[in-house]
Amino acid sequence: MHPDIFPELPDDARLWLLGLEAAPGAGARAALAAGLDALMGQWRHKGHAYAGRWTLLEGQILAIAEPDMASNPSGCAIDGMFRRVRGLLAETGLAPVDPATHVLVRAEDGWRAHPKAALEALLLDGTLDAATPVADLALFAVGDLRAGRLQAPLARTWIGRKFKVA
């Protein structure tokens, strides 16, 4: 649970989560922090300055939040920010998890990205089971994160429904 995340923002502040293939080392983490601080400070679109905030959750999930986007979203501003974030990740040697093709699950040593195509085999061989925590990178608001919705047991996710895992 992350009850103290972004304490200066309301629960309805817009949230974006990006999983990283691996936790950044000290050098990459410092470069990422400097780049994200600069990006959030310069986030503007059509004369509007956004009050973006960021944090790295559990060393491997990048969380970006912004309060104005909850009531006045701008697709162009979001697209521009994410182009710059992806560029920054590439510059620092970090790879984002593609949620269209991979799921992020908790392992003993942190989060692991697994291809969706391999899920059935991973369930059969016991790598994953009903209790395996699965990250929900589609959370929409900071309040969802504060309420502990970042992860759920596999059995309670779309994976559990698809593969009939109880």
C-alpha positions, 0 to 999 in steps of 0.5 A, a space after each residue: 500500500 502507498 498511503 503517503 504517495 504524492 501527499 500534496 495531490 488530491 486523490 483524483 489526481 491523474 496517475 500513470 504507471 510505467 513498469 521497468 524491466 529492471 530496477 535502475 542501478 545508482 547511476 541510472 537512478 540518479 540520471 532518471 531523477 535529474 531528467 524527470 525533475 527537469 521534465 516535470 518542471 518544464 511540462 507545458 502545452 499550449 501555454 498551460 504549465 502542468 504540476 506533474 510529480 513523479 516517484 519510483 515505486 518499489 524501485 521499479 515502477 515509475 509513477 507520474 501524477 498530475 492534478 489538472 488532468 483529472 478534470 481537464 485532460 489534454 491528450 497532446 500534453 500527455 503524449 508529449 510528456 510520454 515521448 520525453 519520458 520514453 526518450 529519457 528511459 532510453 538515454 539512461 538504459 532503462 526499458 519500460 515494460 510494454 503492458 500490451 505484451 507483458 505483465 509485471 508480477 512480483 517475484 522473490 527479488 522484485 518485479 518481473 515482466 513476463 510475456 503474456 504469451 508465456 502465462 499459461 506455461 508459467 502457470 503450468 510449471 508453477 512459476 506463477 500461481 493464484 497468489 502471485 501478485 500482479 501489478 495493475 499498471 492501468 490505475 487511473 488516479 492517485 487515490 487508487 494507488 493510496 488504496 493499495 490497488 497497485 497489485 492483486 493476487 493473480 486469481 483476482 485478475 484477468 489472468 485468473 479469469 482467462 486461465 480459470 485460476 482459483 
